[in-house]
Amino acid sequence: MSARARQGLPVLVAAIVSLAAATPLIRWAAPAPAMTVAAGRVGLAAILLAIAGRGGLAALRGLGRRERLLVVAAGALLGVHFGVWITSLYFTSTAASLALVAMNPVFAALLGALIGDRVRRREWLGIAIAGAGCATLAGGDWQAGGHALIGDGLALAGAATAAAYLVVGRRLREAMPLFPYLAAVNGVAGVGLLAGALLSGATFTGLPWQSYTAIALSAAIPSLLGHSFLNLAVRTTPTHLVALAILGEPVGASLMTWAFFAEQPPAHAAIGGAIVLGGIAVGFLGRR
């Protein structure tokens, strides 16, 4: 490994720790409703990202009609992703939710195959292994009760919408500065989540102080710092190391939740999650 890459490793570690902090912060936000947490996190993140990228916001005015529609579509998908994934944490274990939402590379490959992209044999193998991990999780949660299965389904929906968000936003991220793009899509997502929260009757008032603190920290640490550090890391650290480290996010988040909230992962969730992450590692770490 080059000296420059070694210098980038602390930034990569900071990125993964920041991203992994999202789940324990969501747990800490209880008893705030899931939609309140999602809308608050994404809305505050949009404001912070707009401040960070204020020098490039003028690029938004230069977008054509097609690009603006793509921004709205990407923001809507991002909003659905956060809404269903955060809600999944209220139904199933942290380990199961994080392992299943980490399957977005699998869904990205499947979506790519639908629009004509070639899925390699190694990726099909990874999809099969990850699918076996999902079956392990679902089998254990079937025995645990219907609520856990609902959470699993929501986490999978979160993975699918995250993959669709990345596919839609691919060209926009190349045409726009990073922070203005993230501010725009988070803004669209935040408006959608706020509407969803109000329609569902979720409250934003009368919550304990730790709920507001946790929501604010989840916007500042995972959304702003985590993604900023990650984008800095990819400039100096080999891509395969970044991809491998990202797989450590579900593990780190599960360990944090275990340490702070005594939520020990069920055996089937730990086994199934390990199989899912193994499948993603086998199939997608070498993908370009």
Sequence and secondary structure as in RCSB ss.txt:
>XXXX:A:sequence
MSARARQGLPVLVAAIVSLAAATPLIRWAAPAPAMTVAAGRVGLAAILLAIAGRGGLAALRGLGRRERLLVVAAG
ALLGVHFGVWITSLYFTSTAASLALVAMNPVFAALLGALIGDRVRRREWLGIAIAGAGCATLAGGDWQAGGHALI
GDGLALAGAATAAAYLVVGRRLREAMPLFPYLAAVNGVAGVGLLAGALLSGATFTGLPWQSYTAIALSAAIPSLL
GHSFLNLAVRTTPTHLVALAILGEPVGASLMTWAFFAEQPPAHAAIGGAIVLGGIAVGFLGRR
>XXXX:A:secstr
  HHHHHHHHHHHHHHHHHHTHHHHHHHTTTS HHHHHHHHHHHHHHHHHHHTGGGTHHHHT  HHHHHHHHHHH
HHHHHHHHHHHHHTTTS HHHHHHHHTTHHHHHHHHHHHTT    HHHHHHHHHHHHHHHHHHHHHHHH HHHHH
HHHHHHHHHHHHHHHHHHHHHHHHHS HHHHHHHHHHHHHHHHHHHHHHTT   SS  HHHHHHHHHHIIIIIII
IHHHHHHHTTTS HHHHHHHHTHHHHHHHHHHHHHH     HHHHHHHHHHHHHHHHHHTT  
